[in-house]
């Protein structure tokens, strides 16, 4: 899921100081799990805005805020509240914010969160980054552990000289990705493969922005 | 004889290194270069070492060439993508720089520009393969070039890495990628180093043992605590302690000289790489103590 963190509230209030009436849009998926854009956070934001002399014309937690058409349909029931607002605050990720921008070209839209990374939830509201969405997956060759993401240098052919008792040179809290890959491949009986494989430089052309996928074409 | 010829001839070689300054005042670096001229077989020029921004290693190497000293260009993958790396390699070659040491490079977080974007488009193994390609007249994209390089290229290895096995696998990959020589991270435990050399001797590569001069008990403890892959055994810390503060550096130099003698006499490796870290004037003294001058 997309991991989001709340932007500094004082700064957010400063950014939207010229607007008077707000509509708050959350998301029931990632942002709800991150505690940044579910019902409780929308309520908290509503109270904060009202305490600062603003009006909140409506709030809504979209089912999937990054789904543009679905969100547009869902918001039809909030027509009046949206017509009365001069600013939408989106409390999901950058994708959700830009869904709102697309749906409401005439209304100002501001993000309440910073989008951090694609993460795995390891425990309640604890997230690890494990995939960088590089567009050229090599997990098949690295024992299922992504060095592009798990190694701060993202290097592809074994540990650097900074391995420190199995940990990363930049922090003892990070286990060396290549030591993890070595151990994992060892368990799978692939120690020789680990030693012999030399991965080619990554195909970064696979992640040139903006990326677009048309899954319909593939079904033809 | 060139560094390559000397090393390949089987003679015991000595390399040291100079770190370019931050800023344009090169008096100290020029002084160090002149001091080491004619004494060491080649001088490494570090590449923004510890990710601290300084004069680039190519300019440092070019200054060495102008002073009649053979340089080893240290090249890290931290600051340039594959286009920048290859372009700099070609540029270095036409400036008369013939030796390259390929490394991944300390993370930007270790240095003085912590908000810089770390590049690592390639890493050490891929950089070695890239140099090998340039030597064969083709770039990383497979394009034929007008004029190939003829670099003598090597890499680094950490014999005391923990865990050692993945590090040895990387050593193996670096050799597969074409590395001809290795300069190791600092070693102090010669018996353990012999164990590493047993593995290294299976390969057709030259190995220069890395030596860092101990100047105090504090420095030894600092290395043990803060530098991954360096382990100063307690016996040397005790030796430095017994020598007292004033004689500590002398003792550190004696330890280094002893190690050089042993490495050479017992034919353990092919040479040494002395990292003086700001005490370049001590390199000739150590070489003298070791009977090399």
Interface residues (C-beta under 8 A of the other chain):
Chain A: X152 X153 X154 X155 X156 X157 X158 X159 X160 X161 X162 X163 X164 X165 X166 X169 X170 X178 X179 X182 X194 X195 X196 X198 X199 X200 X201 X202 X204
Chain B: X77 X78 X82 X103 X104 X106 X107 X109 X110 X118 X120 X121 X122 X123 X124 X125 X126 X129 X140 X156 X157 X158 X161 X162 X163 X165 X166 X167 X169 X170 X172 X173 X176 X177 X185 X228 X229
